[in-house]
């Protein structure tokens, strides 16, 4: 079963490289942010799979932190793109 | 780790389904014509793909604390992936990206 999970992780990494090509291709900024967001989700799943391949439960916690970082990075980038700043009116 | 063969088969089916949805999402990201259609393909297939792979892994783990953590990650992705998709689409629309239509493509020819 570990070999199956490793094969699945390699398949997802190949998909992630295709998404990285999409991020390179563009053509707009939001396309790049979207592609990097998807690379982040794939990395998260690969981390959970590697936790089973190597038998280390710690990787699942790392995947959780990665999910949080992925959300914050994408939201911050889209808000910065939309309003030109990271803070709201009430924060000044 | 001793896992019952039926549970193993269910886990394999779920993970392969998730891998298929990830592949569909990647193909959609590569082939669709503009940003909004790409968001549609990417976030939907991303949510379903990651969700079913994580649910398959949780079934494979059985009744342990790790399974609860994996299900928590799956629920988190189920909440956040549409949120990021919506935020990105709103940012793109408000910064003036016009959606792709067949008429506009035929005009530009």
N, CA and C atoms of all chains as a GROMACS GRO file, in nm:
protein
  603
    1UNK      N    1   0.083  -0.121   0.000
    1UNK     CA    2   0.000   0.000   0.000
    1UNK      C    3   0.087   0.126   0.000
    2UNK      N    4   0.205   0.117   0.064
    2UNK     CA    5   0.295   0.234   0.064
    2UNK      C    6   0.340   0.268  -0.078
    3UNK      N    7   0.364   0.162  -0.159
    3UNK     CA    8   0.408   0.186  -0.297
    3UNK      C    9   0.297   0.256  -0.376
    4UNK      N   10   0.172   0.217  -0.351
    4UNK     CA   11   0.059   0.283  -0.419
    4UNK      C   12   0.051   0.430  -0.381
    5UNK      N   13   0.069   0.459  -0.250
    5UNK     CA   14   0.063   0.598  -0.207
    5UNK      C   15   0.178   0.679  -0.264
    6UNK      N   16   0.296   0.614  -0.275
    6UNK     CA   17   0.410   0.685  -0.334
    6UNK      C   18   0.385   0.715  -0.481
    7UNK      N   19   0.327   0.618  -0.554
    7UNK     CA   20   0.295   0.641  -0.694
    7UNK      C   21   0.195   0.754  -0.711
    8UNK      N   22   0.095   0.756  -0.622
    8UNK     CA   23  -0.006   0.863  -0.625
    8UNK      C   24   0.058   0.999  -0.599
    9UNK      N   25   0.153   1.002  -0.505
    9UNK     CA   26   0.221   1.129  -0.475
    9UNK      C   27   0.300   1.177  -0.595
   10UNK      N   28   0.367   1.083  -0.666
   10UNK     CA   29   0.445   1.122  -0.783
   10UNK      C   30   0.353   1.173  -0.894
   11UNK      N   31   0.237   1.108  -0.911
   11UNK     CA   32   0.137   1.154  -1.009
   11UNK      C   33   0.090   1.296  -0.977
   12UNK      N   34   0.063   1.321  -0.848
   12UNK     CA   35   0.018   1.455  -0.809
   12UNK      C   36   0.129   1.558  -0.830
   13UNK      N   37   0.255   1.517  -0.809
   13UNK     CA   38   0.365   1.611  -0.832
   13UNK      C   39   0.378   1.645  -0.979
   14UNK      N   40   0.355   1.546  -1.067
   14UNK     CA   41   0.358   1.576  -1.211
   14UNK      C   42   0.248   1.676  -1.246
   15UNK      N   43   0.126   1.655  -1.188
   15UNK     CA   44   0.018   1.752  -1.208
   15UNK      C   45   0.057   1.890  -1.158
   16UNK      N   46   0.127   1.893  -1.044
   16UNK     CA   47   0.168   2.021  -0.987
   16UNK      C   48   0.266   2.093  -1.080
   17UNK      N   49   0.353   2.017  -1.149
   17UNK     CA   50   0.445   2.082  -1.242
   17UNK      C   51   0.370   2.139  -1.362
   18UNK      N   52   0.263   2.069  -1.406
   18UNK     CA   53   0.180   2.126  -1.513
   18UNK      C   54   0.116   2.256  -1.468
   19UNK      N   55   0.068   2.260  -1.341
   19UNK     CA   56   0.008   2.384  -1.288
   19UNK      C   57   0.114   2.494  -1.278
   20UNK      N   58   0.238   2.454  -1.246
   20UNK     CA   59   0.346   2.552  -1.241
   20UNK      C   60   0.372   2.612  -1.378
   21UNK      N   61   0.356   2.528  -1.483
   21UNK     CA   62   0.368   2.581  -1.618
   21UNK      C   63   0.257   2.682  -1.646
   22UNK      N   64   0.134   2.652  -1.594
   22UNK     CA   65   0.023   2.747  -1.610
   22UNK      C   66   0.056   2.878  -1.542
   23UNK      N   67   0.116   2.872  -1.423
   23UNK     CA   68   0.153   2.994  -1.352
   23UNK      C   69   0.259   3.071  -1.429
   24UNK      N   70   0.348   3.000  -1.498
   24UNK     CA   71   0.450   3.066  -1.578
   24UNK      C   72   0.389   3.132  -1.701
   25UNK      N   73   0.284   3.066  -1.758
   25UNK     CA   74   0.227   3.112  -1.883
   25UNK      C   75   0.140   3.236  -1.865
   26UNK      N   76   0.073   3.245  -1.749
   26UNK     CA   77  -0.012   3.362  -1.724
   26UNK      C   78  -0.150   3.346  -1.780
   27UNK      N   79  -0.205   3.436  -1.861
   27UNK     CA   80  -0.146   3.563  -1.904
   27UNK      C   81  -0.171   3.678  -1.805
   28UNK      N   82  -0.267   3.663  -1.709
   28UNK     CA   83  -0.292   3.772  -1.614
   28UNK      C   84  -0.241   3.732  -1.476
   29UNK      N   85  -0.240   3.829  -1.384
   29UNK     CA   86  -0.186   3.804  -1.250
   29UNK      C   87  -0.274   3.705  -1.175
   30UNK      N   88  -0.408   3.718  -1.190
   30UNK     CA   89  -0.499   3.630  -1.116
   30UNK      C   90  -0.484   3.486  -1.161
   31UNK      N   91  -0.452   3.465  -1.290
   31UNK     CA   92  -0.424   3.328  -1.336
   31UNK      C   93  -0.307   3.268  -1.259
   32UNK      N   94  -0.203   3.350  -1.241
   32UNK     CA   95  -0.084   3.299  -1.171
   32UNK      C   96  -0.115   3.268  -1.026
   33UNK      N   97  -0.194   3.356  -0.960
   33UNK     CA   98  -0.228   3.332  -0.820
   33UNK      C   99  -0.311   3.204  -0.807
   34UNK      N  100  -0.406   3.186  -0.900
   34UNK     CA  101  -0.490   3.066  -0.898
   34UNK      C  102  -0.406   2.940  -0.916
   35UNK      N  103  -0.313   2.944  -1.011
   35UNK     CA  104  -0.229   2.825  -1.036
   35UNK      C  105  -0.143   2.793  -0.914
   36UNK      N  106  -0.089   2.897  -0.849
   36UNK     CA  107  -0.005   2.871  -0.731
   36UNK      C  108  -0.089   2.818  -0.615
   37UNK      N  109  -0.214   2.866  -0.605
   37UNK     CA  110  -0.306   2.813  -0.503
   37UNK      C  111  -0.329   2.664  -0.524
   38UNK      N  112  -0.343   2.623  -0.650
   38UNK     CA  113  -0.368   2.481  -0.678
   38UNK      C  114  -0.242   2.398  -0.651
   39UNK      N  115  -0.125   2.455  -0.683
   39UNK     CA  116  -0.001   2.386  -0.649
   39UNK      C  117   0.008   2.364  -0.497
   40UNK      N  118  -0.039   2.466  -0.421
   40UNK     CA  119  -0.037   2.453  -0.274
   40UNK      C  120  -0.128   2.341  -0.227
   41UNK      N  121  -0.249   2.332  -0.284
   41UNK     CA  122  -0.340   2.224  -0.244
   41UNK      C  123  -0.282   2.087  -0.276
   42UNK      N  124  -0.218   2.077  -0.394
   42UNK     CA  125  -0.159   1.948  -0.432
   42UNK      C  126  -0.044   1.912  -0.339
   43UNK      N  127   0.036   2.013  -0.301
   43UNK     CA  128   0.147   1.987  -0.208
   43UNK      C  129   0.096   1.936  -0.074
   44UNK      N  130  -0.018   1.993  -0.032
   44UNK     CA  131  -0.080   1.950   0.095
   44UNK      C  132  -0.118   1.802   0.089
   45UNK      N  133  -0.181   1.760  -0.022
   45UNK     CA  134  -0.221   1.620  -0.034
   45UNK      C  135  -0.097   1.531  -0.042
   46UNK      N  136   0.008   1.579  -0.114
   46UNK     CA  137   0.131   1.501  -0.123
   46UNK      C  138   0.194   1.484   0.015
   47UNK      N  139   0.188   1.588   0.100
   47UNK     CA  140   0.243   1.578   0.236
   47UNK      C  141   0.168   1.472   0.317
   48UNK      N  142   0.034   1.470   0.305
   48UNK     CA  143  -0.043   1.368   0.380
   48UNK      C  144  -0.009   1.228   0.329
   49UNK      N  145   0.010   1.216   0.195
   49UNK     CA  146   0.047   1.085   0.141
   49UNK      C  147   0.185   1.042   0.189
   50UNK      N  148   0.279   1.138   0.195
   50UNK     CA  149   0.416   1.105   0.239
   50UNK      C  150   0.418   1.066   0.386
   51UNK      N  151   0.321   1.116   0.465
   51UNK     CA  152   0.311   1.074   0.604
   51UNK      C  153   0.288   0.924   0.612
   52UNK      N  154   0.213   0.868   0.516
   52UNK     CA  155   0.189   0.723   0.515
   52UNK      C  156   0.306   0.648   0.455
   53UNK      N  157   0.369   0.708   0.352
   53UNK     CA  158   0.482   0.638   0.288
   53UNK      C  159   0.596   0.622   0.386
   54UNK      N  160   0.629   0.728   0.462
   54UNK     CA  161   0.742   0.721   0.553
   54UNK      C  162   0.702   0.683   0.694
   55UNK      N  163   0.569   0.668   0.720
   55UNK     CA  164   0.526   0.630   0.853
   55UNK      C  165   0.548   0.736   0.959
   56UNK      N  166   0.537   0.862   0.923
   56UNK     CA  167   0.557   0.972   1.018
   56UNK      C  168   0.430   1.054   1.029
   57UNK      N  169   0.363   1.049   1.144
   57UNK     CA  170   0.239   1.122   1.161
   57UNK      C  171   0.257   1.272   1.168
   58UNK      N  172   0.383   1.315   1.188
   58UNK     CA  173   0.411   1.459   1.202
   58UNK      C  174   0.376   1.536   1.074
   59UNK      N  175   0.390   1.468   0.956
   59UNK     CA  176   0.368   1.534   0.828
   59UNK      C  177   0.225   1.582   0.815
   60UNK      N  178   0.131   1.517   0.886
   60UNK     CA  179  -0.010   1.559   0.878
   60UNK      C  180  -0.026   1.698   0.940
   61UNK      N  181   0.044   1.723   1.052
   61UNK     CA  182   0.040   1.857   1.112
   61UNK      C  183   0.101   1.961   1.020
   62UNK      N  184   0.211   1.922   0.952
   62UNK     CA  185   0.273   2.013   0.856
   62UNK      C  186   0.175   2.047   0.744
   63UNK      N  187   0.097   1.944   0.702
   63UNK     CA  188  -0.002   1.967   0.596
   63UNK      C  189  -0.109   2.065   0.643
   64UNK      N  190  -0.147   2.055   0.772
   64UNK     CA  191  -0.248   2.147   0.826
   64UNK      C  192  -0.197   2.291   0.821
   65UNK      N  193  -0.072   2.311   0.864
   65UNK     CA  194  -0.014   2.446   0.859
   65UNK      C  195  -0.006   2.495   0.716
   66UNK      N  196   0.023   2.404   0.623
   66UNK     CA  197   0.033   2.441   0.483
   66UNK      C  198  -0.102   2.487   0.429
   67UNK      N  199  -0.211   2.420   0.475
   67UNK     CA  200  -0.345   2.461   0.432
   67UNK      C  201  -0.375   2.603   0.480
   68UNK      N  202  -0.341   2.632   0.607
   68UNK     CA  203  -0.364   2.767   0.660
   68UNK      C  204  -0.286   2.871   0.582
   69UNK      N  205  -0.156   2.841   0.555
   69UNK     CA  206  -0.072   2.938   0.484
   69UNK      C  207  -0.124   2.962   0.343
   70UNK      N  208  -0.172   2.855   0.280
   70UNK     CA  209  -0.223   2.864   0.144
   70UNK      C  210  -0.343   2.959   0.139
   71UNK      N  211  -0.435   2.942   0.237
   71UNK     CA  212  -0.553   3.029   0.242
   71UNK      C  213  -0.513   3.175   0.262
   72UNK      N  214  -0.424   3.200   0.360
   72UNK     CA  215  -0.387   3.338   0.391
   72UNK      C  216  -0.315   3.403   0.274
   73UNK      N  217  -0.224   3.327   0.209
   73UNK     CA  218  -0.148   3.384   0.098
   73UNK      C  219  -0.241   3.423  -0.016
   74UNK      N  220  -0.336   3.335  -0.050
   74UNK     CA  221  -0.423   3.365  -0.164
   74UNK      C  222  -0.517   3.481  -0.132
   75UNK      N  223  -0.574   3.481  -0.008
   75UNK     CA  224  -0.666   3.590   0.027
   75UNK      C  225  -0.593   3.724   0.029
   76UNK      N  226  -0.471   3.725   0.086
   76UNK     CA  227  -0.396   3.850   0.093
   76UNK      C  228  -0.360   3.899  -0.046
   77UNK      N  229  -0.318   3.807  -0.135
   77UNK     CA  230  -0.281   3.849  -0.269
   77UNK      C  231  -0.400   3.903  -0.345
   78UNK      N  232  -0.518   3.837  -0.332
   78UNK     CA  233  -0.634   3.885  -0.408
   78UNK      C  234  -0.684   4.018  -0.351
   79UNK      N  235  -0.678   4.034  -0.218
   79UNK     CA  236  -0.720   4.162  -0.161
   79UNK      C  237  -0.625   4.274  -0.202
   80UNK      N  238  -0.496   4.244  -0.203
   80UNK     CA  239  -0.399   4.347  -0.245
   80UNK      C  240  -0.421   4.385  -0.390
   81UNK      N  241  -0.455   4.286  -0.471
   81UNK     CA  242  -0.481   4.315  -0.612
   81UNK      C  243  -0.608   4.399  -0.628
   82UNK      N  244  -0.709   4.373  -0.542
   82UNK     CA  245  -0.838   4.439  -0.558
   82UNK      C  246  -0.835   4.583  -0.508
   83UNK      N  247  -0.777   4.606  -0.389
   83UNK     CA  248  -0.786   4.738  -0.327
   83UNK      C  249  -0.654   4.814  -0.330
   84UNK      N  250  -0.543   4.749  -0.360
   84UNK     CA  251  -0.415   4.818  -0.363
   84UNK      C  252  -0.350   4.830  -0.227
   85UNK      N  253  -0.417   4.781  -0.122
   85UNK     CA  254  -0.355   4.780   0.010
   85UNK      C  255  -0.408   4.659   0.087
   86UNK      N  256  -0.340   4.627   0.197
   86UNK     CA  257  -0.375   4.507   0.272
   86UNK      C  258  -0.468   4.536   0.388
   87UNK      N  259  -0.486   4.663   0.426
   87UNK     CA  260  -0.568   4.693   0.543
   87UNK      C  261  -0.702   4.752   0.502
   88UNK      N  262  -0.803   4.732   0.588
   88UNK     CA  263  -0.934   4.791   0.564
   88UNK      C  264  -0.938   4.933   0.620
   89UNK      N  265  -1.054   5.000   0.598
   89UNK     CA  266  -1.069   5.135   0.649
   89UNK      C  267  -1.064   5.140   0.801
   90UNK      N  268  -1.130   5.041   0.865
   90UNK     CA  269  -1.142   5.043   1.011
   90UNK      C  270  -1.011   5.010   1.082
   91UNK      N  271  -0.911   4.970   1.007
   91UNK     CA  272  -0.785   4.930   1.072
   91UNK      C  273  -0.688   5.044   1.088
   92UNK      N  274  -0.722   5.161   1.032
   92UNK     CA  275  -0.626   5.271   1.042
   92UNK      C  276  -0.647   5.351   1.169
   93UNK      N  277   0.110  -0.240   0.943
   93UNK     CA  278  -0.029  -0.204   0.969
   93UNK      C  279  -0.120  -0.307   0.902
   94UNK      N  280  -0.207  -0.372   0.981
   94UNK     CA  281  -0.298  -0.472   0.929
   94UNK      C  282  -0.432  -0.408   0.896
   95UNK      N  283  -0.464  -0.403   0.767
   95UNK     CA  284  -0.588  -0.341   0.726
   95UNK      C  285  -0.672  -0.445   0.655
   96UNK      N  286  -0.802  -0.444   0.684
   96UNK     CA  287  -0.896  -0.536   0.618
   96UNK      C  288  -0.898  -0.509   0.467
   97UNK      N  289  -0.902  -0.615   0.385
   97UNK     CA  290  -0.898  -0.593   0.238
   97UNK      C  291  -1.011  -0.508   0.184
   98UNK      N  292  -1.131  -0.519   0.246
   98UNK     CA  293  -1.243  -0.438   0.195
   98UNK      C  294  -1.216  -0.290   0.220
   99UNK      N  295  -1.167  -0.260   0.341
   99UNK     CA  296  -1.134  -0.120   0.372
   99UNK      C  297  -1.026  -0.068   0.279
  100UNK      N  298  -0.928  -0.157   0.250
  100UNK     CA  299  -0.820  -0.118   0.159
  100UNK      C  300  -0.875  -0.087   0.019
  101UNK      N  301  -0.969  -0.171  -0.026
  101UNK     CA  302  -1.028  -0.149  -0.159
  101UNK      C  303  -1.105  -0.018  -0.163
  102UNK      N  304  -1.181   0.011  -0.057
  102UNK     CA  305  -1.256   0.137  -0.053
  102UNK      C  306  -1.161   0.256  -0.055
  103UNK      N  307  -1.049   0.244   0.021
  103UNK     CA  308  -0.951   0.353   0.024
  103UNK      C  309  -0.889   0.373  -0.114
  104UNK      N  310  -0.859   0.262  -0.184
  104UNK     CA  311  -0.800   0.274  -0.318
  104UNK      C  312  -0.897   0.340  -0.414
  105UNK      N  313  -1.026   0.302  -0.404
  105UNK     CA  314  -1.126   0.363  -0.493
  105UNK      C  315  -1.136   0.513  -0.468
  106UNK      N  316  -1.140   0.553  -0.339
  106UNK     CA  317  -1.151   0.695  -0.308
  106UNK      C  318  -1.028   0.773  -0.355
  107UNK      N  319  -0.909   0.719  -0.332
  107UNK     CA  320  -0.788   0.792  -0.371
  107UNK      C  321  -0.774   0.801  -0.523
  108UNK      N  322  -0.814   0.693  -0.593
  108UNK     CA  323  -0.806   0.700  -0.739
  108UNK      C  324  -0.907   0.800  -0.795
  109UNK      N  325  -1.026   0.808  -0.731
  109UNK     CA  326  -1.125   0.909  -0.770
  109UNK      C  327  -1.066   1.049  -0.751
  110UNK      N  328  -1.000   1.070  -0.639
  110UNK     CA  329  -0.939   1.200  -0.613
  110UNK      C  330  -0.831   1.233  -0.714
  111UNK      N  331  -0.748   1.132  -0.750
  111UNK     CA  332  -0.643   1.156  -0.850
  111UNK      C  333  -0.705   1.192  -0.984
  112UNK      N  334  -0.817   1.126  -1.019
  112UNK     CA  335  -0.886   1.158  -1.144
  112UNK      C  336  -0.935   1.302  -1.144
  113UNK      N  337  -0.992   1.346  -1.030
  113UNK     CA  338  -1.042   1.484  -1.026
  113UNK      C  339  -0.928   1.585  -1.033
  114UNK      N  340  -0.814   1.550  -0.971
  114UNK     CA  341  -0.698   1.640  -0.982
  114UNK      C  342  -0.653   1.651  -1.127
  115UNK      N  343  -0.654   1.537  -1.198
  115UNK     CA  344  -0.614   1.539  -1.339
  115UNK      C  345  -0.710   1.625  -1.421
  116UNK      N  346  -0.842   1.612  -1.390
  116UNK     CA  347  -0.941   1.694  -1.462
  116UNK      C  348  -0.918   1.842  -1.436
  117UNK      N  349  -0.887   1.875  -1.309
  117UNK     CA  350  -0.861   2.014  -1.276
  117UNK      C  351  -0.740   2.069  -1.350
  118UNK      N  352  -0.634   1.986  -1.360
  118UNK     CA  353  -0.513   2.031  -1.431
  118UNK      C  354  -0.542   2.052  -1.579
  119UNK      N  355  -0.618   1.958  -1.638
  119UNK     CA  356  -0.650   1.970  -1.781
  119UNK      C  357  -0.735   2.094  -1.805
  120UNK      N  358  -0.831   2.120  -1.711
  120UNK     CA  359  -0.913   2.240  -1.724
  120UNK      C  360  -0.830   2.366  -1.714
  121UNK      N  361  -0.734   2.366  -1.622
  121UNK     CA  362  -0.647   2.483  -1.607
  121UNK      C  363  -0.563   2.506  -1.732
  122UNK      N  364  -0.524   2.397  -1.799
  122UNK     CA  365  -0.440   2.411  -1.918
  122UNK      C  366  -0.521   2.452  -2.040
  123UNK      N  367  -0.647   2.404  -2.051
  123UNK     CA  368  -0.715   2.414  -2.180
  123UNK      C  369  -0.822   2.523  -2.188
  124UNK      N  370  -0.881   2.564  -2.074
  124UNK     CA  371  -0.996   2.656  -2.083
  124UNK      C  372  -0.951   2.796  -2.123
  125UNK      N  373  -1.041   2.874  -2.185
  125UNK     CA  374  -0.996   2.995  -2.255
  125UNK      C  375  -0.963   3.116  -2.168
  126UNK      N  376  -1.034   3.140  -2.055
  126UNK     CA  377  -1.001   3.261  -1.980
  126UNK      C  378  -1.004   3.233  -1.830
  127UNK      N  379  -0.981   3.338  -1.751
  127UNK     CA  380  -0.959   3.320  -1.608
  127UNK      C  381  -1.081   3.264  -1.537
  128UNK      N  382  -1.202   3.314  -1.569
  128UNK     CA  383  -1.320   3.275  -1.492
  128UNK      C  384  -1.355   3.128  -1.513
  129UNK      N  385  -1.343   3.080  -1.637
  129UNK     CA  386  -1.368   2.938  -1.661
  129UNK      C  387  -1.260   2.853  -1.595
  130UNK      N  388  -1.136   2.904  -1.592
  130UNK     CA  389  -1.029   2.830  -1.525
  130UNK      C  390  -1.055   2.821  -1.375
  131UNK      N  391  -1.108   2.931  -1.315
  131UNK     CA  392  -1.142   2.925  -1.172
  131UNK      C  393  -1.248   2.819  -1.147
  132UNK      N  394  -1.348   2.817  -1.235
  132UNK     CA  395  -1.455   2.718  -1.224
  132UNK      C  396  -1.398   2.576  -1.220
  133UNK      N  397  -1.315   2.543  -1.320
  133UNK     CA  398  -1.260   2.408  -1.327
  133UNK      C  399  -1.170   2.380  -1.207
  134UNK      N  400  -1.083   2.476  -1.178
  134UNK     CA  401  -0.976   2.450  -1.081
  134UNK      C  402  -1.029   2.434  -0.940
  135UNK      N  403  -1.112   2.527  -0.893
  135UNK     CA  404  -1.153   2.518  -0.753
  135UNK      C  405  -1.245   2.400  -0.730
  136UNK      N  406  -1.334   2.374  -0.825
  136UNK     CA  407  -1.428   2.264  -0.804
  136UNK      C  408  -1.354   2.131  -0.800
  137UNK      N  409  -1.267   2.109  -0.900
  137UNK     CA  410  -1.198   1.981  -0.904
  137UNK      C  411  -1.095   1.971  -0.792
  138UNK      N  412  -1.042   2.085  -0.751
  138UNK     CA  413  -0.947   2.084  -0.640
  138UNK      C  414  -1.015   2.041  -0.511
  139UNK      N  415  -1.132   2.099  -0.484
  139UNK     CA  416  -1.206   2.064  -0.362
  139UNK      C  417  -1.240   1.917  -0.361
  140UNK      N  418  -1.297   1.870  -0.474
  140UNK     CA  419  -1.342   1.731  -0.479
  140UNK      C  420  -1.223   1.635  -0.476
  141UNK      N  421  -1.115   1.668  -0.549
  141UNK     CA  422  -0.999   1.580  -0.553
  141UNK      C  423  -0.932   1.566  -0.418
  142UNK      N  424  -0.898   1.680  -0.358
  142UNK     CA  425  -0.832   1.675  -0.226
  142UNK      C  426  -0.925   1.613  -0.123
  143UNK      N  427  -1.056   1.649  -0.131
  143UNK     CA  428  -1.152   1.593  -0.036
  143UNK      C  429  -1.158   1.443  -0.044
  144UNK      N  430  -1.169   1.387  -0.166
  144UNK     CA  431  -1.185   1.241  -0.171
  144UNK      C  432  -1.055   1.169  -0.140
  145UNK      N  433  -0.939   1.226  -0.176
  145UNK     CA  434  -0.813   1.160  -0.137
  145UNK      C  435  -0.800   1.157   0.014
  146UNK      N  436  -0.833   1.270   0.079
  146UNK     CA  437  -0.818   1.275   0.226
  146UNK      C  438  -0.920   1.185   0.294
  147UNK      N  439  -1.044   1.178   0.241
  147UNK     CA  440  -1.142   1.087   0.301
  147UNK      C  441  -1.098   0.941   0.284
  148UNK      N  442  -1.041   0.909   0.166
  148UNK     CA  443  -0.988   0.773   0.146
  148UNK      C  444  -0.879   0.739   0.243
  149UNK      N  445  -0.788   0.834   0.268
  149UNK     CA  446  -0.679   0.810   0.364
  149UNK      C  447  -0.733   0.795   0.505
  150UNK      N  448  -0.838   0.874   0.539
  150UNK     CA  449  -0.896   0.862   0.673
  150UNK      C  450  -0.963   0.726   0.691
  151UNK      N  451  -1.030   0.675   0.584
  151UNK     CA  452  -1.089   0.541   0.592
  151UNK      C  453  -0.980   0.437   0.609
  152UNK      N  454  -0.867   0.455   0.537
  152UNK     CA  455  -0.755   0.361   0.546
  152UNK      C  456  -0.697   0.360   0.686
  153UNK      N  457  -0.693   0.478   0.753
  153UNK     CA  458  -0.634   0.485   0.887
  153UNK      C  459  -0.720   0.413   0.991
  154UNK      N  460  -0.853   0.425   0.976
  154UNK     CA  461  -0.939   0.362   1.076
  154UNK      C  462  -0.964   0.454   1.194
  155UNK      N  463  -1.000   0.397   1.308
  155UNK     CA  464  -1.037   0.478   1.424
  155UNK      C  465  -0.913   0.519   1.501
  156UNK      N  466  -0.848   0.625   1.454
  156UNK     CA  467  -0.732   0.677   1.524
  156UNK      C  468  -0.739   0.829   1.524
  157UNK      N  469  -0.648   0.890   1.599
  157UNK     CA  470  -0.648   1.036   1.606
  157UNK      C  471  -0.604   1.098   1.474
  158UNK      N  472  -0.514   1.028   1.402
  158UNK     CA  473  -0.467   1.077   1.272
  158UNK      C  474  -0.584   1.092   1.174
  159UNK      N  475  -0.679   0.997   1.180
  159UNK     CA  476  -0.795   1.005   1.090
  159UNK      C  477  -0.875   1.131   1.118
  160UNK      N  478  -0.888   1.167   1.245
  160UNK     CA  479  -0.962   1.289   1.281
  160UNK      C  480  -0.890   1.412   1.226
  161UNK      N  481  -0.757   1.412   1.236
  161UNK     CA  482  -0.681   1.526   1.183
  161UNK      C  483  -0.700   1.537   1.032
  162UNK      N  484  -0.695   1.422   0.962
  162UNK     CA  485  -0.710   1.425   0.816
  162UNK      C  486  -0.849   1.473   0.778
  163UNK      N  487  -0.951   1.429   0.854
  163UNK     CA  488  -1.086   1.477   0.825
  163UNK      C  489  -1.099   1.626   0.853
  164UNK      N  490  -1.027   1.675   0.954
  164UNK     CA  491  -1.029   1.819   0.981
  164UNK      C  492  -0.968   1.896   0.865
  165UNK      N  493  -0.856   1.843   0.808
  165UNK     CA  494  -0.796   1.908   0.691
  165UNK      C  495  -0.895   1.908   0.575
  166UNK      N  496  -0.966   1.794   0.555
  166UNK     CA  497  -1.062   1.786   0.446
  166UNK      C  498  -1.174   1.889   0.463
  167UNK      N  499  -1.225   1.903   0.586
  167UNK     CA  500  -1.330   2.001   0.611
  167UNK      C  501  -1.278   2.142   0.589
  168UNK      N  502  -1.152   2.166   0.628
  168UNK     CA  503  -1.093   2.298   0.608
  168UNK      C  504  -1.082   2.331   0.460
  169UNK      N  505  -1.038   2.234   0.380
  169UNK     CA  506  -1.028   2.258   0.235
  169UNK      C  507  -1.165   2.281   0.175
  170UNK      N  508  -1.266   2.205   0.225
  170UNK     CA  509  -1.403   2.222   0.176
  170UNK      C  510  -1.453   2.363   0.202
  171UNK      N  511  -1.407   2.425   0.313
  171UNK     CA  512  -1.445   2.564   0.340
  171UNK      C  513  -1.363   2.663   0.260
  172UNK      N  514  -1.230   2.642   0.251
  172UNK     CA  515  -1.143   2.748   0.203
  172UNK      C  516  -1.129   2.752   0.051
  173UNK      N  517  -1.141   2.639  -0.016
  173UNK     CA  518  -1.116   2.640  -0.160
  173UNK      C  519  -1.221   2.723  -0.236
  174UNK      N  520  -1.352   2.711  -0.205
  174UNK     CA  521  -1.448   2.804  -0.268
  174UNK      C  522  -1.427   2.949  -0.226
  175UNK      N  523  -1.382   2.969  -0.101
  175UNK     CA  524  -1.359   3.106  -0.056
  175UNK      C  525  -1.249   3.173  -0.136
  176UNK      N  526  -1.137   3.103  -0.156
  176UNK     CA  527  -1.028   3.163  -0.234
  176UNK      C  528  -1.070   3.182  -0.379
  177UNK      N  529  -1.147   3.087  -0.433
  177UNK     CA  530  -1.193   3.102  -0.569
  177UNK      C  531  -1.281   3.225  -0.586
  178UNK      N  532  -1.371   3.244  -0.489
  178UNK     CA  533  -1.459   3.362  -0.494
  178UNK      C  534  -1.381   3.491  -0.479
  179UNK      N  535  -1.285   3.493  -0.386
  179UNK     CA  536  -1.206   3.615  -0.365
  179UNK      C  537  -1.126   3.649  -0.490
  180UNK      N  538  -1.068   3.548  -0.553
  180UNK     CA  539  -0.988   3.573  -0.674
  180UNK      C  540  -1.077   3.621  -0.788
  181UNK      N  541  -1.195   3.556  -0.804
  181UNK     CA  542  -1.283   3.597  -0.914
  181UNK      C  543  -1.333   3.739  -0.892
  182UNK      N  544  -1.364   3.775  -0.764
  182UNK     CA  545  -1.410   3.910  -0.736
  182UNK      C  546  -1.299   4.012  -0.763
  183UNK      N  547  -1.177   3.978  -0.723
  183UNK     CA  548  -1.065   4.069  -0.749
  183UNK      C  549  -1.045   4.088  -0.898
  184UNK      N  550  -1.055   3.979  -0.975
  184UNK     CA  551  -1.036   3.989  -1.120
  184UNK      C  552  -1.145   4.072  -1.183
  185UNK      N  553  -1.271   4.052  -1.137
  185UNK     CA  554  -1.383   4.126  -1.197
  185UNK      C  555  -1.376   4.274  -1.163
  186UNK      N  556  -1.339   4.306  -1.038
  186UNK     CA  557  -1.334   4.447  -0.999
  186UNK      C  558  -1.215   4.520  -1.056
  187UNK      N  559  -1.109   4.447  -1.094
  187UNK     CA  560  -0.997   4.515  -1.158
  187UNK      C  561  -1.015   4.523  -1.309
  188UNK      N  562  -1.133   4.480  -1.359
  188UNK     CA  563  -1.164   4.508  -1.497
  188UNK      C  564  -1.136   4.398  -1.596
  189UNK      N  565  -1.126   4.275  -1.550
  189UNK     CA  566  -1.109   4.163  -1.643
  189UNK      C  567  -1.246   4.126  -1.698
  190UNK      N  568  -1.262   4.132  -1.832
  190UNK     CA  569  -1.392   4.106  -1.893
  190UNK      C  570  -1.402   3.957  -1.924
  191UNK      N  571  -1.517   3.894  -1.890
  191UNK     CA  572  -1.531   3.751  -1.918
  191UNK      C  573  -1.528   3.719  -2.066
  192UNK      N  574  -1.479   3.600  -2.098
  192UNK     CA  575  -1.466   3.555  -2.236
  192UNK      C  576  -1.601   3.508  -2.288
  193UNK      N  577  -1.640   3.553  -2.407
  193UNK     CA  578  -1.761   3.499  -2.471
  193UNK      C  579  -1.728   3.465  -2.615
  194UNK      N  580  -1.817   3.387  -2.677
  194UNK     CA  581  -1.793   3.346  -2.816
  194UNK      C  582  -1.800   3.465  -2.908
  195UNK      N  583  -1.897   3.559  -2.878
  195UNK     CA  584  -1.914   3.675  -2.965
  195UNK      C  585  -1.788   3.761  -2.967
  196UNK      N  586  -1.731   3.782  -2.847
  196UNK     CA  587  -1.613   3.867  -2.842
  196UNK      C  588  -1.496   3.802  -2.913
  197UNK      N  589  -1.486   3.670  -2.907
  197UNK     CA  590  -1.376   3.605  -2.978
  197UNK      C  591  -1.395   3.616  -3.129
  198UNK      N  592  -1.524   3.608  -3.174
  198UNK     CA  593  -1.546   3.619  -3.318
  198UNK      C  594  -1.525   3.761  -3.368
  199UNK      N  595  -1.553   3.861  -3.279
  199UNK     CA  596  -1.527   4.000  -3.317
  199UNK      C  597  -1.377   4.026  -3.335
  200UNK      N  598  -1.297   3.963  -3.250
  200UNK     CA  599  -1.155   3.994  -3.251
  200UNK      C  600  -1.084   3.927  -3.368
  201UNK      N  601  -1.153   3.839  -3.440
  201UNK     CA  602  -1.089   3.773  -3.552
  201UNK      C  603  -1.073   3.863  -3.673
   0.00000   0.00000   0.00000
